[in-house]
Amino acid sequence: MQDMPLVQCTSCRYCCDGCPASIRIPDVFRALNTARLYPSDNRPKIFYRGLVESGAGKASDCIGCGQCEGVCPQHLPVIELLKEAAAALE
């Protein structure tokens, strides 16, 4: 499992409070992780579409302000990961 290429997000949600695009980043990363593990499975896209339809911002709505990266205790490259998520899920 440790060799799996997963985003190591702990879903602390510190990144969500100050996001000007209202992106639910940990939920997007959960969908991205599933898409990475099971590339032919359509469920990550369905889950992601549900997030967006419930009012959450899309990964592609990220403006690159960096607020999320400044508060991430895991020091994740959130902006780059959101770009990947947009390409994989939208």
N, C-alpha and C positions, 0 to 999 in steps of 0.2 A: 504493500500500500504506500509506503514512503517514497517509492520510485514513481508514483503516479504524478503527472504534471498538473497538480491542482493549485488553485489560488488558496493560500493559507489564511483566509479570512476567518476570524473567530466570531463574527457577527456581533461585535460589541456595539455597533451602531453609532459610534462617536462621529463617523463621517457624515451621517445623515442630517444632523441638526443644522449645520451651516450650509448645506448644499443649496445654491440658488436655483438649481433646476429640479429640486425635489426628487432626486434619484434615490431609490432605495437600494443603495450600493451592495449591501450584504446579500440581498435577495437576487440581484443581478448576478453576483458572483456564484451564488448557489446554482443558478441556471447555467452559467458558463462552465462550472465544474462538471455538471452532468453532461453538457454537450461535449466537453473534452473527453470524458470517459466513454460516452456512447454516441459517437458522431452521426450514426444513422437513425437515432431515436428522435422523434419529433416532439416528445414531451417537454424538453427544455424550452422550445419555442412557444409552445402552448402556455406554459407557466409564465414565461416572460410577457407574452401578449396579455395575459390576465393581470399582471402587475401594472402594465401601462394603461389598460382599460379601467383599472381601479383608481387612476389618478396619479400614479407614480410617473416621474419623468423617465424618458427613454435614455438609454446609455448614450445615444448620439446627441442628446441634449446637453451633454457636458461641455462647459465653456472653458475648461482647463484652468480654473482659478487656483487650484492647488489646496484649497481649504481642507479637503478630505485627506490629502497626503500629509498635511501638517499635524493632524491629530491622530493618525493611524498608529496604534501601538505596535503593529506588525511591520510598519515601514513599507507597505505595499506600494507599487507604482500604479496607483489607482487610475490615473488618467489613461495610461497606456492599456490597462486591463479593460477599461470601459470602451476604448476603441476596438479592442478585440471582441468584446461582448456585442457591440453594435454590429460588427461584421458577421459574427456567428449567429446572432439571434434575431436581427431585424430583417 
